[in-house]
Amino acid sequence: MTEKILQTKKNGMPVLLLVLLGYVVAIAAAVAVGMAGVPGVLGNVVMGIAIVYMVLAWILLCGLKVLKPQEALVLTLFGNYIGTLKGEGFYWVNPFCTAVNPAAGTRLSQSGDVQNGDATGLAAVLGKEAANQAAAAANSGKKISLKRMTLNNARQKINDCLGNPVEIGIAVIWQVKDTAKAVFNVDNYKEYLSLQCDSALRNVVRIYPYDVAPGIDTTGDGQPDDGSLRGSSEVVAERIRAEIQDKVEEAGLEVLEARITYLAYAPEIAAVMLQRQQASAIIDARKMIVDGAVGMVEMALERLSENNVVELDDERKAAMVSNLLVVLCGNHDAQPVVNSGSLY
Protein backbone atom coordinates (compact mmCIF):
# COMPACT_ATOMS: atom_id res chain seq x y z
CA MET A 1 0.00 0.00 0.00
CA THR A 2 1.40 3.37 -1.08
CA GLU A 3 0.27 6.73 0.20
CA LYS A 4 -1.51 8.99 -2.30
CA ILE A 5 -1.82 12.68 -1.46
CA LEU A 6 -5.11 14.25 -2.58
CA GLN A 7 -4.57 17.58 -4.33
CA THR A 8 -8.00 18.83 -3.29
CA LYS A 9 -8.48 22.59 -3.21
CA LYS A 10 -9.49 24.29 0.03
CA ASN A 11 -13.03 24.91 -1.19
CA GLY A 12 -14.93 24.09 1.98
CA MET A 13 -16.12 27.63 2.68
CA PRO A 14 -17.56 28.27 -0.82
CA VAL A 15 -19.43 24.95 -0.73
CA LEU A 16 -20.79 25.72 2.75
CA LEU A 17 -22.00 29.14 1.65
CA LEU A 18 -23.58 27.75 -1.52
CA VAL A 19 -25.45 25.05 0.43
CA LEU A 20 -26.73 27.58 2.95
CA LEU A 21 -27.71 29.93 0.14
CA GLY A 22 -29.54 27.07 -1.54
CA TYR A 23 -31.51 26.46 1.66
CA VAL A 24 -32.48 30.12 1.79
CA VAL A 25 -33.62 30.06 -1.84
CA ALA A 26 -35.50 26.78 -1.42
CA ILE A 27 -37.32 27.99 1.68
CA ALA A 28 -38.14 31.30 0.03
CA ALA A 29 -39.42 29.54 -3.11
CA ALA A 30 -41.58 27.14 -1.10
CA VAL A 31 -43.05 29.99 0.95
CA ALA A 32 -43.64 32.10 -2.15
CA VAL A 33 -45.41 29.28 -4.01
CA GLY A 34 -47.53 28.46 -0.98
CA MET A 35 -48.56 32.04 -0.25
CA ALA A 36 -49.11 33.06 -3.88
CA GLY A 37 -51.03 29.90 -4.63
CA VAL A 38 -49.29 29.31 -7.95
CA PRO A 39 -51.47 26.73 -9.75
CA GLY A 40 -50.56 24.09 -12.24
CA VAL A 41 -47.44 22.17 -13.09
CA LEU A 42 -45.01 25.07 -12.47
CA GLY A 43 -46.05 25.49 -8.85
CA ASN A 44 -45.83 21.74 -8.19
CA VAL A 45 -42.40 21.52 -9.81
CA VAL A 46 -40.99 24.45 -7.83
CA MET A 47 -42.43 23.12 -4.58
CA GLY A 48 -41.10 19.62 -5.29
CA ILE A 49 -37.59 20.86 -6.09
CA ALA A 50 -37.54 23.01 -2.93
CA ILE A 51 -38.67 20.13 -0.71
CA VAL A 52 -36.21 17.66 -2.26
CA TYR A 53 -33.36 20.12 -1.83
CA MET A 54 -34.20 20.82 1.81
CA VAL A 55 -34.39 17.08 2.53
CA LEU A 56 -31.20 16.01 0.72
CA ALA A 57 -28.86 19.00 0.63
CA TRP A 58 -27.50 18.27 4.11
CA ILE A 59 -25.65 15.30 2.54
CA LEU A 60 -23.32 17.78 0.85
CA LEU A 61 -22.30 19.08 4.28
CA CYS A 62 -20.92 15.64 5.14
CA GLY A 63 -18.09 16.31 2.72
CA LEU A 64 -16.77 19.29 4.69
CA LYS A 65 -13.45 18.51 6.44
CA VAL A 66 -11.37 20.78 8.67
CA LEU A 67 -7.69 19.94 9.20
CA LYS A 68 -5.30 21.58 11.63
CA PRO A 69 -1.52 21.67 11.12
CA GLN A 70 0.16 18.25 11.23
CA GLU A 71 -3.09 16.33 10.73
CA ALA A 72 -4.22 13.98 7.97
CA LEU A 73 -7.31 12.07 6.87
CA VAL A 74 -7.17 8.71 5.11
CA LEU A 75 -10.24 8.52 2.86
CA THR A 76 -11.94 5.50 1.32
CA LEU A 77 -14.87 5.42 -1.07
CA PHE A 78 -17.01 2.28 -0.88
CA GLY A 79 -14.04 0.33 0.47
CA ASN A 80 -11.45 1.64 -1.99
CA TYR A 81 -8.56 3.80 -0.82
CA ILE A 82 -8.74 7.05 -2.76
CA GLY A 83 -6.05 9.08 -1.02
CA THR A 84 -4.86 11.01 2.01
CA LEU A 85 -5.84 14.59 2.76
CA LYS A 86 -2.95 16.59 4.26
CA GLY A 87 -2.35 20.23 5.09
CA GLU A 88 -4.33 22.58 7.29
CA GLY A 89 -7.46 24.13 5.81
CA PHE A 90 -11.20 23.81 5.16
CA TYR A 91 -11.87 21.18 2.49
CA TRP A 92 -14.82 19.69 0.70
CA VAL A 93 -14.57 16.12 -0.59
CA ASN A 94 -17.00 13.54 -1.88
CA PRO A 95 -19.61 13.31 0.93
CA PHE A 96 -19.71 9.53 0.57
CA CYS A 97 -16.00 9.23 1.45
CA THR A 98 -15.23 7.64 4.80
CA ALA A 99 -12.27 8.56 7.00
CA VAL A 100 -10.36 5.54 8.38
CA ASN A 101 -8.23 5.44 11.53
CA PRO A 102 -8.33 2.13 13.43
CA ALA A 103 -6.19 3.55 16.25
CA ALA A 104 -8.47 6.51 16.94
CA GLY A 105 -9.82 5.13 20.22
CA THR A 106 -6.56 3.61 21.45
CA ARG A 107 -5.13 5.22 24.58
CA LEU A 108 -1.52 4.51 25.54
CA SER A 109 0.92 6.16 27.96
CA GLN A 110 2.03 8.66 25.39
CA SER A 111 1.70 12.29 24.40
CA GLY A 112 -1.53 13.00 22.60
CA ASP A 113 -3.39 10.40 24.65
CA VAL A 114 -3.25 12.14 28.01
CA GLN A 115 -6.50 13.17 29.62
CA ASN A 116 -7.62 16.77 29.81
CA GLY A 117 -9.09 18.51 32.83
CA ASP A 118 -12.61 17.20 32.21
CA ALA A 119 -11.37 13.62 32.04
CA THR A 120 -9.43 14.15 35.26
CA GLY A 121 -12.56 15.30 37.04
CA LEU A 122 -14.43 12.35 35.60
CA ALA A 123 -11.75 10.01 36.91
CA ALA A 124 -12.45 11.21 40.45
CA VAL A 125 -16.09 10.18 40.10
CA LEU A 126 -16.05 7.10 37.89
CA GLY A 127 -12.53 5.77 38.35
CA LYS A 128 -9.55 5.63 36.04
CA GLU A 129 -10.84 2.89 33.71
CA ALA A 130 -14.20 4.57 33.15
CA ALA A 131 -12.48 7.91 32.57
CA ASN A 132 -10.17 6.35 29.98
CA GLN A 133 -13.16 4.92 28.13
CA ALA A 134 -14.95 8.28 28.26
CA ALA A 135 -11.87 10.09 26.97
CA ALA A 136 -11.49 7.55 24.17
CA ALA A 137 -15.11 8.02 23.16
CA ALA A 138 -14.81 11.82 23.27
CA ASN A 139 -11.63 11.93 21.21
CA SER A 140 -12.30 9.11 18.78
CA GLY A 141 -11.96 11.27 15.67
CA LYS A 142 -10.59 9.76 12.49
CA LYS A 143 -7.82 12.29 12.00
CA ILE A 144 -4.26 10.97 12.12
CA SER A 145 -1.70 13.08 13.94
CA LEU A 146 1.55 13.64 12.07
CA LYS A 147 3.23 15.25 15.08
CA ARG A 148 6.12 13.75 16.98
CA MET A 149 4.70 11.56 19.72
CA THR A 150 6.37 10.26 22.88
CA LEU A 151 5.50 6.71 23.91
CA ASN A 152 6.41 5.94 27.52
CA ASN A 153 6.12 2.17 27.65
CA ALA A 154 5.52 0.38 30.93
CA ARG A 155 8.52 -0.92 32.88
CA GLN A 156 9.50 -4.49 32.14
CA LYS A 157 11.33 -7.11 34.14
CA ILE A 158 13.96 -8.71 31.90
CA ASN A 159 16.92 -10.98 32.58
CA ASP A 160 20.25 -9.56 31.46
CA CYS A 161 22.94 -11.70 29.81
CA LEU A 162 24.06 -12.98 33.24
CA GLY A 163 20.56 -14.04 34.19
CA ASN A 164 20.01 -11.22 36.70
CA PRO A 165 16.48 -9.78 36.57
CA VAL A 166 16.42 -6.03 35.93
CA GLU A 167 13.58 -3.57 35.58
CA ILE A 168 13.86 -1.19 32.63
CA GLY A 169 11.62 1.37 30.97
CA ILE A 170 12.07 3.32 27.73
CA ALA A 171 10.58 6.40 26.08
CA VAL A 172 10.26 6.32 22.28
CA ILE A 173 9.78 9.43 20.12
CA TRP A 174 7.97 8.53 16.90
CA GLN A 175 5.72 9.89 14.17
CA VAL A 176 3.56 8.65 11.30
CA LYS A 177 5.36 8.94 7.96
CA ASP A 178 3.09 6.96 5.61
CA THR A 179 -0.58 7.16 6.54
CA ALA A 180 -1.67 4.46 4.10
CA LYS A 181 0.74 1.90 5.57
CA ALA A 182 -0.20 2.89 9.11
CA VAL A 183 -3.89 2.39 8.46
CA PHE A 184 -3.98 -0.58 6.09
CA ASN A 185 -0.80 -2.63 6.73
CA VAL A 186 -1.44 -3.21 10.45
CA ASP A 187 -4.58 -3.55 12.50
CA ASN A 188 -3.73 -0.82 15.03
CA TYR A 189 -0.47 1.06 14.53
CA LYS A 190 -0.32 2.37 18.12
CA GLU A 191 -0.66 -1.06 19.70
CA TYR A 192 1.68 -2.48 17.06
CA LEU A 193 4.35 0.07 18.00
CA SER A 194 3.93 -0.62 21.71
CA LEU A 195 4.32 -4.39 21.23
CA GLN A 196 7.36 -3.94 19.00
CA CYS A 197 8.94 -1.69 21.65
CA ASP A 198 8.50 -4.45 24.24
CA SER A 199 9.97 -7.07 21.92
CA ALA A 200 12.97 -4.96 20.87
CA LEU A 201 13.68 -4.00 24.47
CA ARG A 202 13.82 -7.64 25.52
CA ASN A 203 16.02 -8.64 22.60
CA VAL A 204 18.60 -5.92 23.29
CA VAL A 205 18.66 -6.08 27.10
CA ARG A 206 19.41 -9.82 26.98
CA ILE A 207 22.70 -9.02 25.22
CA TYR A 208 24.10 -6.75 27.96
CA PRO A 209 24.95 -7.22 31.63
CA TYR A 210 23.71 -4.66 34.12
CA ASP A 211 27.28 -3.75 35.11
CA VAL A 212 30.56 -4.38 33.33
CA ALA A 213 31.39 -8.10 33.55
CA PRO A 214 34.51 -9.93 32.32
CA GLY A 215 34.30 -12.17 29.26
CA ILE A 216 31.04 -10.71 27.89
CA ASP A 217 30.75 -9.90 24.18
CA THR A 218 28.00 -7.34 23.57
CA THR A 219 28.98 -6.25 20.04
CA GLY A 220 28.97 -9.67 18.37
CA ASP A 221 32.58 -9.49 17.17
CA GLY A 222 33.72 -12.40 19.35
CA GLN A 223 35.86 -10.18 21.61
CA PRO A 224 34.97 -9.34 25.24
CA ASP A 225 34.20 -5.67 25.81
CA ASP A 226 33.07 -3.27 28.52
CA GLY A 227 29.48 -2.84 27.35
CA SER A 228 26.78 -2.72 30.02
CA LEU A 229 23.27 -1.40 30.51
CA ARG A 230 24.39 1.11 33.12
CA GLY A 231 27.58 2.27 31.48
CA SER A 232 26.59 2.15 27.79
CA SER A 233 23.09 3.63 27.92
CA GLU A 234 23.55 5.66 24.71
CA VAL A 235 24.69 2.63 22.73
CA VAL A 236 21.91 0.46 24.16
CA ALA A 237 19.27 3.10 23.39
CA GLU A 238 20.46 3.41 19.78
CA ARG A 239 20.33 -0.35 19.29
CA ILE A 240 16.80 -0.41 20.69
CA ARG A 241 15.78 2.42 18.35
CA ALA A 242 17.28 0.69 15.31
CA GLU A 243 15.53 -2.59 16.09
CA ILE A 244 12.17 -0.91 16.64
CA GLN A 245 12.53 1.02 13.38
CA ASP A 246 13.27 -2.19 11.51
CA LYS A 247 10.06 -3.73 12.85
CA VAL A 248 7.71 -0.77 12.27
CA GLU A 249 8.96 0.23 8.81
CA GLU A 250 6.08 -1.63 7.13
CA ALA A 251 3.61 0.16 9.40
CA GLY A 252 4.60 3.56 8.00
CA LEU A 253 6.12 4.75 11.30
CA GLU A 254 9.44 6.45 11.94
CA VAL A 255 11.22 6.06 15.27
CA LEU A 256 13.25 9.20 15.87
CA GLU A 257 14.75 8.45 19.27
CA ALA A 258 14.68 5.95 22.12
CA ARG A 259 15.83 6.71 25.66
CA ILE A 260 16.13 4.59 28.80
CA THR A 261 14.00 6.25 31.46
CA TYR A 262 14.35 3.71 34.28
CA LEU A 263 16.96 1.08 35.08
CA ALA A 264 17.35 -0.89 38.30
CA TYR A 265 17.75 -4.41 39.60
CA ALA A 266 14.50 -6.24 40.30
CA PRO A 267 13.35 -5.89 43.94
CA GLU A 268 14.03 -9.56 44.77
CA ILE A 269 17.77 -9.20 44.14
CA ALA A 270 18.27 -5.46 44.66
CA ALA A 271 19.42 -5.86 48.29
CA VAL A 272 21.86 -8.63 47.42
CA MET A 273 23.32 -6.67 44.51
CA LEU A 274 23.67 -3.62 46.74
CA GLN A 275 25.67 -5.68 49.23
CA ARG A 276 27.77 -6.98 46.36
CA GLN A 277 28.50 -3.47 45.15
CA GLN A 278 29.34 -2.36 48.67
CA ALA A 279 31.69 -5.31 49.15
CA SER A 280 33.40 -4.57 45.85
CA ALA A 281 33.84 -0.94 46.85
CA ILE A 282 35.26 -1.92 50.24
CA ILE A 283 37.73 -4.33 48.62
CA ASP A 284 38.88 -1.67 46.17
CA ALA A 285 39.32 0.82 49.00
CA ARG A 286 41.28 -1.69 51.10
CA LYS A 287 43.57 -2.43 48.17
CA MET A 288 44.33 1.26 47.81
CA ILE A 289 44.97 1.63 51.56
CA VAL A 290 47.30 -1.39 51.66
CA ASP A 291 49.24 -0.21 48.60
CA GLY A 292 49.71 3.18 50.20
CA ALA A 293 50.67 1.72 53.58
CA VAL A 294 53.29 -0.60 52.09
CA GLY A 295 54.83 2.33 50.22
CA MET A 296 54.96 4.41 53.40
CA VAL A 297 56.61 1.58 55.36
CA GLU A 298 59.21 1.09 52.64
CA MET A 299 59.94 4.80 52.64
CA ALA A 300 60.27 4.86 56.44
CA LEU A 301 62.71 1.96 56.51
CA GLU A 302 64.78 3.48 53.68
CA ARG A 303 64.97 6.87 55.40
CA LEU A 304 65.96 5.34 58.74
CA SER A 305 68.68 3.31 57.04
CA GLU A 306 70.01 6.21 54.94
CA ASN A 307 70.25 8.65 57.85
CA ASN A 308 71.68 6.04 60.25
CA VAL A 309 69.04 6.94 62.79
CA VAL A 310 68.88 3.40 64.13
CA GLU A 311 70.03 -0.01 63.04
CA LEU A 312 67.43 -2.71 63.14
CA ASP A 313 67.89 -6.41 62.65
CA ASP A 314 65.41 -8.46 60.63
CA GLU A 315 63.31 -9.30 63.66
CA ARG A 316 62.97 -5.66 64.71
CA LYS A 317 62.24 -4.63 61.14
CA ALA A 318 59.45 -7.20 60.99
CA ALA A 319 58.01 -5.90 64.25
CA MET A 320 58.22 -2.31 63.02
CA VAL A 321 56.56 -3.21 59.71
CA SER A 322 53.79 -5.00 61.57
CA ASN A 323 53.17 -2.04 63.89
CA LEU A 324 53.17 0.49 61.04
CA LEU A 325 50.76 -1.57 58.93
CA VAL A 326 48.41 -1.92 61.89
CA VAL A 327 48.46 1.83 62.43
CA LEU A 328 48.10 2.76 58.77
CA CYS A 329 45.53 0.11 57.78
CA GLY A 330 43.37 0.25 60.90
CA ASN A 331 39.83 1.66 60.86
CA HIS A 332 40.40 3.66 64.06
CA ASP A 333 43.10 5.96 65.30
CA ALA A 334 45.99 4.17 67.04
CA GLN A 335 46.43 4.65 70.81
CA PRO A 336 50.10 5.52 71.53
CA VAL A 337 52.08 3.54 74.15
CA VAL A 338 55.19 5.23 75.62
CA ASN A 339 58.15 2.92 76.29
CA SER A 340 60.18 4.44 79.13
CA GLY A 341 62.78 1.66 79.13
CA SER A 342 65.50 0.69 76.70
CA LEU A 343 64.95 0.06 73.00
CA TYR A 344 65.29 -3.68 73.52
Buried (B, 14 or more C-beta within 10 A) or exposed (E): BEBBEBEBEBBBEEBBEBBEEBBEEBEEBBEBBEEEEBEEEEBEEBBEEBEEBBEEBEEBBBBBBEBEEBBBBBBBEEEEBBBBBBBEBBBBBEEEBBBBBBBBBBBBBBBBBEBEEEBEEBBEEBEEEEBBBBBBEBBEEBBBBBEBBBBBBEBBEBEBBEEBBBBBBBBBBBBBBBBBBBBBBBEBBBBBBBBBBBEBBEBBBEBBBBBBBEEBEBEEEEEEEEBBBBBBBEBBBBBBBEBBBEBBBBBBBBBEEBBBEEBBBBEEEBEEBEEEEEEEEEEEEEEEBEEEBBEBBEEEBEEBEEEEEEEBEEEEBEEBBEEBBEBBEEEEEEEEEEEEEEEE
